[in-house]
Amino acid sequence: MLTFSLTQAIFCCTGKYRLLKDTSMTKVTIKTARELGQIIRDTRKSQNLTLERVSGMSHLGMRFLSELERGKETAELGKALRVIQKLGLEIVLQPRGTRKYSIEGKQDE
């Protein structure tokens, strides 16, 4: 389980993640490469960045970025982490069953 701390709020609606205008901090649990890719794509688009621009920022190919955003399961971890960092995201790992957060960033009971 990966938990992302995002600079923009994300929520899950019918299995899809969307970025909101709210700039409050929130956490999202990621369980698949496809979910990770969708968050990366949504974040990139919310920042009005093209694949070409992120490619230049991260020194990675557009093909890799496209595959990462589509949820390629074999995407190289180090490269994915570089993209995540360049987009202003971070990964927080924690044991399952520990603190879960709602969209408001408050701990759920």
Phi and psi in degrees as a GROMACS rama.xvg file:
@    title "Ramachandran Plot"
@    xaxis  label "Phi"
@    yaxis  label "Psi"
@TYPE xy
-110.581  138.663  LEU-2
-119.026  124.445  THR-3
-98.6953  136.501  PHE-4
-98.7798  119.096  SER-5
-112.861  150.032  LEU-6
-80.8548  -13.8758  THR-7
-125.31  143.34  GLN-8
-66.2312  142.84  ALA-9
-128.898  140.991  ILE-10
-135.163  161.154  PHE-11
-104.293  126.066  CYS-12
-136.341  115.449  CYS-13
51.7238  41.0064  THR-14
81.1972  2.6342  GLY-15
-116.328  145.432  LYS-16
-99.46  141.489  TYR-17
-133.183  145.573  ARG-18
-89.5633  137.558  LEU-19
-103.475  166.493  LEU-20
-72.0057  -22.9435  LYS-21
-58.5833  134.603  ASP-22
-101  13.842  THR-23
-71.8512  154.988  SER-24
-78.1703  138.001  MET-25
-145.45  166.535  THR-26
-123.741  143.231  LYS-27
-130.776  135.501  VAL-28
-88.7601  128.644  THR-29
-111.078  127.698  ILE-30
-116.724  -14.5848  LYS-31
-135.693  159.31  THR-32
-62.5824  -33.5471  ALA-33
-65.1326  -41.6956  ARG-34
-64.0693  -41.7226  GLU-35
-60.9779  -46.7855  LEU-36
-60.5234  -39.8671  GLY-37
-64.9748  -40.2427  GLN-38
-66.4385  -41.0438  ILE-39
-61.8135  -46.0495  ILE-40
-62.3671  -47.6445  ARG-41
-60.9092  -40.4314  ASP-42
-65.1261  -45.7266  THR-43
-58.5098  -47.4505  ARG-44
-66.9026  -36.27  LYS-45
-65.4072  -24.4389  SER-46
-93.8437  8.30855  GLN-47
55.0401  41.0726  ASN-48
-105.572  137.646  LEU-49
-87.1178  163.918  THR-50
-58.8436  -38.0363  LEU-51
-61.0952  -42.9963  GLU-52
-65.8802  -45.0853  ARG-53
-65.5808  -34.7017  VAL-54
-58.9265  -44.8951  SER-55
-67.5869  -40.0839  GLY-56
-64.9005  -38.122  MET-57
-101.444  -6.97948  SER-58
59.8427  40.5581  HIS-59
-124.904  155.61  LEU-60
-72.9211  151.287  GLY-61
-64.5023  -32.3551  MET-62
-62.0176  -46.2674  ARG-63
-58.8573  -47.334  PHE-64
-60.7504  -43.195  LEU-65
-62.159  -44.4369  SER-66
-65.1299  -40.25  GLU-67
-60.4001  -46.2683  LEU-68
-66.4181  -25.9219  GLU-69
-85.9146  -1.63952  ARG-70
88.4002  29.3696  GLY-71
-59.529  121.109  LYS-72
-66.9098  -25.1242  GLU-73
-100.558  15.8802  THR-74
-59.5199  138.932  ALA-75
-67.1538  126.964  GLU-76
-58.825  -46.808  LEU-77
-59.0085  -41.2194  GLY-78
-68.4097  -41.4259  LYS-79
-61.6554  -41.3123  ALA-80
-63.2759  -36.327  LEU-81
-63.3259  -43.3776  ARG-82
-63.9954  -45.9204  VAL-83
-56.8635  -45.1122  ILE-84
-65.1349  -43.9275  GLN-85
-64.5778  -27.5622  LYS-86
-86.1832  0.265318  LEU-87
82.5849  22.0797  GLY-88
-104.417  164.146  LEU-89
-142.131  157.068  GLU-90
-108.381  133.846  ILE-91
-123.112  120.057  VAL-92
-97.9397  140.381  LEU-93
-151.699  154.997  GLN-94
-61.3533  146.273  PRO-95
-59.5908  149.579  ARG-96
82.6379  -2.9721  GLY-97
-87.8329  -171.476  THR-98
-32.9073  126.392  ARG-99
-119.903  141.505  LYS-100
-116.683  143.797  TYR-101
-85.6591  177.943  SER-102
-60.5079  -29.0704  ILE-103
-77.4386  -5.22249  GLU-104
85.0996  4.42006  GLY-105
-90.4645  148.204  LYS-106
-67.2197  129.879  GLN-107
-78.3289  153.64  ASP-108
